[in-house]
């Protein structure tokens, strides 16, 4: 199992959790452009994401979910 933070703060939050062949994104508070840049730094692509889990209702945790999921 591997964990990697894409970022954490009032401008956005997101963490990747990988296990076997699954890649879970926990929260997605960044824009699509910012998420792609952060994923690329980790050698990941949006197509690698199996699911997105939103932990709670604050916008810095969910505002990028729909744009990212709709696009990919």
C-alpha positions as CSV (number, residue, x, y, z in Angstrom):
1,X,0.0,0.0,0.0
2,X,1.3,3.5,-0.9
3,X,0.1,6.9,0.1
4,X,0.9,10.3,-1.5
5,X,-0.4,13.7,-0.8
6,X,-1.2,15.9,-3.8
7,X,-1.6,18.8,-1.4
8,X,-3.3,20.0,1.7
9,X,-4.5,23.4,2.6
10,X,-7.3,26.0,2.2
11,X,-6.8,26.1,-1.6
12,X,-7.3,22.3,-2.0
13,X,-6.8,18.9,-0.5
14,X,-6.1,15.5,-2.2
15,X,-4.4,12.3,-1.4
16,X,-3.8,9.1,-3.4
17,X,-4.0,5.7,-1.9
18,X,-2.7,2.8,-4.0
19,X,-3.2,-0.8,-3.2
20,X,-2.7,-3.7,-5.6
21,X,-4.1,-2.4,-8.9
22,X,-6.4,0.2,-7.4
23,X,-5.8,3.9,-7.0
24,X,-8.1,5.8,-4.7
25,X,-8.2,9.6,-4.7
26,X,-9.3,10.9,-1.3
27,X,-10.7,14.3,-1.8
28,X,-10.2,16.4,-4.9
29,X,-10.2,20.1,-4.1
30,X,-7.9,21.3,-6.9
31,X,-8.8,22.4,-10.4
32,X,-8.3,19.9,-13.2
33,X,-5.2,21.7,-14.4
34,X,-3.7,21.7,-10.9
35,X,-4.7,18.1,-10.2
36,X,-3.0,17.0,-13.5
37,X,0.2,18.8,-12.7
38,X,0.3,17.3,-9.2
39,X,-0.5,13.8,-10.5
40,X,2.2,14.1,-13.1
41,X,4.8,14.9,-10.3
42,X,3.9,11.5,-8.9
43,X,4.1,9.7,-12.2
44,X,0.4,9.2,-12.3
45,X,-2.4,10.0,-14.8
46,X,-6.1,10.7,-14.2
47,X,-6.9,7.4,-15.9
48,X,-5.0,5.6,-13.1
49,X,-7.6,6.7,-10.6
50,X,-10.1,4.0,-9.8
51,X,-12.4,6.0,-7.5
52,X,-12.7,9.3,-5.7
53,X,-13.8,9.5,-2.0
54,X,-14.9,12.8,-0.6
55,X,-14.4,13.0,3.2
56,X,-16.6,16.0,3.9
57,X,-18.5,19.0,2.5
58,X,-15.9,21.8,2.5
59,X,-15.2,23.0,-1.0
60,X,-11.5,22.6,-0.6
61,X,-12.2,18.9,-0.5
62,X,-14.8,18.5,-3.3
63,X,-14.7,21.3,-5.8
64,X,-12.5,19.4,-8.3
65,X,-14.4,16.1,-8.2
66,X,-17.0,16.8,-10.9
67,X,-14.7,18.5,-13.4
68,X,-12.0,15.8,-13.1
69,X,-14.5,12.9,-13.1
70,X,-16.4,14.3,-16.1
71,X,-13.3,14.8,-18.1
72,X,-11.7,11.4,-17.4
